[in-house]
Amino acid sequence: MSMSECLLQIDHLSRIDSQTGRVFFKDFSCTVHAGDKILVDGVSGSGKSVFLRALALLDPIEQGKIYLENTLITPKNASFYRSQVLYISQMPVVEGETVRDMLELPWGLSIRKKSTFPEKNLQTYLQAL
């Protein structure tokens, strides 16, 4: 994969609380390429976690599209997308006590039942964190 290859594209994404009408983000677009480092910054309560949860398809999205490696994410391929994108909250609610447990989590999903955790890549993953 070349450094300029598009990994993730967010196109006009919006998240509005249906009960309160609060706009967390509206018409947000960006592109992430291999090697990019992204900072999500804001004051407490500004919606950083809501944005990341929506990006991981854990919260509803009112409008917009997400592309992973130039493939539009739809309900049909959402499980594959979730196997590639992991949201780890500030206060993890998933089982596991170590970073390794968190990294192994996607290999427990049914979409990956025919594959095993790439043990040889563990150090690479940890260095990336």
SULBEL-V264493 format. One record per backbone hydrogen bond with DSSP energy under -1.0 kcal/mol. CO is the residue of the C=O (numbers start at 1). NH is the residue of the N-H. E is the energy in kcal/mol with one decimal. If there is no record, write none. Layout:
BEGIN
co=<CO/CO>
nh=<NH/NH>
e=<E/E>
END
This chain:
BEGIN
co=<2/5/7/8/9/10/11/13/14/14/15/15/17/22/25/28/30/32/32/33/43/47/48/49/50/51/52/53/54/63/65/66/67/68/71/77/78/79/81/81/98/99/100/104/105/106/109/110/112/117/118/119/121/122/123/124/125>
nh=<5/34/69/32/67/30/65/28/62/63/24/25/21/17/15/13/10/7/8/36/46/51/52/53/54/55/56/58/57/14/11/73/9/71/68/81/82/83/84/85/102/103/104/107/108/109/112/113/115/119/121/122/125/126/127/128/129>
e=<-1.4/-1.6/-3.2/-3.4/-2.8/-2.0/-2.1/-2.8/-1.9/-1.1/-2.4/-1.3/-2.6/-2.7/-2.7/-3.0/-3.2/-2.7/-1.9/-2.4/-1.9/-2.6/-2.3/-2.8/-2.5/-2.4/-1.5/-3.2/-1.7/-2.2/-3.0/-3.0/-2.5/-1.5/-2.5/-2.2/-2.7/-1.1/-1.5/-1.7/-1.6/-2.5/-2.2/-1.3/-2.1/-1.3/-1.7/-1.6/-2.1/-2.1/-2.3/-1.6/-2.3/-2.6/-2.5/-1.9/-1.7>
END
